[in-house]
Amino acid sequence: MGPKVKIQKEQITNAAFEIVRKGGMDSLTAKSLAAKLKCSTQPIFCHYKSMADLKSVVGQKAEDYFRECLSKPIDGISSFKAVGLNYIAFAAREKGLFKTLYMHKRLGDVFRDEKNEEYVLKVMDDNPLLTKEEAERVFKELWIFSHGIGTMLATETATFSENELQTMLTDVYRGVIKMFEK
């Protein structure tokens, strides 16, 4: 009978997620994970075939966490604006995850992601005066604007007050919506 496994798969996944959360996917290595877990690399490869497999699981966990953060409603704020504010807040708070998810080459277009599409349709329901195409355009343009701000916050190249963020997103939202007024 082999030695008893003391470190469980969930512990490995959670520790890997925390490493990525702080330093991005590039900081996740078998050595850095073993150091965090205070063990050899053997338990990691007992549960995962390769670091690529583990990184795939951590990437999915990061995407799920991001979507959870993105979809939180904010009292008194439109769902479109809440998406922008939540995106920016995520970038500022979760720099490593933000860089991993949105500052590296991705497989596929972020705007064609089915999970994002679900959220766009929900947001559209909150704005019944817009067609699906208009709602998608508003969502896309606010996302691009929010991404620029988020990137500056994640890379610490700029700072903004909460009031500045609210004002900028309101200005952009109103400008985009104005295009659709009949």
N, C-alpha and C positions, 0 to 999 in steps of 0.2 A: 504494500500500500504506500502511495506517495505521500509527501508532506501535506498537511492540512493547509488549504488556502486561507490566509488570514486577511487579505485585502480583497474586497469584493469589487465586482465590475462597476457598480454604482459609485463607489468611492473613487475609483480611477477616473470615471467620466466626470464626476463633480470636481475633482482636483484639476483635471485637464481644462475644464471650463473656466475655473478660476484663474489658471495661468493665462489662458487666451483673453479673458476679461481684462486682465491687467496689462498684458504686453502684446496682444495680438497673436494670430495663429503662428507667426514665425518664431515666437518664443516657446512654443510647445514642442519639446523634444523628449525622447525617452529619458534622457539624463535629467532634464529639468523636472519632469513628472516624478521620477523616482526620488529625487531630492525632496520634493514637496511631500511625497508620501512617506518619506524616511524608510525606503526599502530599496531593493535592487530593481533592475528592469524586468526581472523574471515574471512577477505578477502581472505586469502590463501585458506582456506577450502571452501569458496564460489565458487572458480574457479577450485580447484583440490579436488578429493575425498580423497586423502591421500598424505603424503609426498613421498611415493613410486611412485605414479603417477607423481608427480612433478619431482622427481629425474630421472625418466625414460625420461621425456621430456628434462631435462637439459643434461642428458647423450647423447641423440641423437644430441642435439645442439652442444655439445662438439665434438662429432665424425665428424659432418659436418664441423665444424670450423677447426678441425685437417686436414681433407682431403683437404680442401681449401688451408691451409698453406703448406701441403706436396707437392701439385701438382704445385706450382709456379715454372716456369722455371727460371733458373739463366743464364744470358748471358755468353757464352763461356764455359759452363760446361755441361758435358754429363747429360742426364736425370737420369741415375742411380746415379751418384754422387750428383746431385741436390736433389734427394730423401733423401739421407743420410744427406746432409747439412741441408735441411729443417727440417728433423726429429730432428736433434741435436739442431737446432735453436729453434724449438718449445719447446723442453724439457727445454732449458735454460731460455726461455722467459715466458713460461706458465707452471711453475712448478706444480701448483695445478691441472691443467687439465691433464698434462702429467702423474702425479701420479694416478689420477683417471682413465685414459684410459689404462695405460700400466704398472701400478705397483700394481694392484689389480686383484683378480680373475675375469676372464671374462667368459661370456657365449660364448663358441665357440673359435675356433682357429683363431688367428689374420691373419694367412697365408691363411686361407680358406674363409676369408671374401670376399663376392662377389664384394663389392665396391673396395677393394684393388686389386682384380683380374682384374677389369676394368683398373686400373691404370697400372698394370704390363703389360697388353697387349698393352697399349699405349706406354709405355717405350720400349717394345720389337719392336714396329714399328720404333722407333728411332735407333734401333740396329739390322738391318736386317740380319746380319751374324750369329745371335744366333737363335736357335730353341726356341719354346715356353718353353720347359722344361729347357733349358739352361738359358733363361731369368728369369724364375721363381727362379732358383737356385741362380743366381747372385743377384736378388732382395732380396731373403731370407737371404743370407749370409751378404749382406751389411746392411740389416735391423737389423740383430742380432748384428753386430758390432756397428752400430749406436745406437742401444738400450743401449748397455753397456756404451757408452760415454754419451748418453742422461741421463741415470740413475745417473751417477756420477755428471753431471751438475745439475740435478733436486734436488739431495740430497746434493748438495754443498760439495761433497767429493773430487772434483778435478776441476781444471781449465785448459783450453787450449786456445791458441791463434788461431786466424782464420787461420794463416799459418799452425800451427800444425794439425788442423782439416783437412784442404785441403790435406796436405801431407799424413796423415794417411789413409784417404778415398781413395786417389789415389793409395797408396800402396796396400790396400786390394782389390780394384777393379782390378788392374793390375794382382794381384796374382790369383784372381778367374777367370778372363778372360783367363789367361795363360793356365788354365786347359782345355779350349775348343779349343785352337789353334790346327789346324790339321797339 
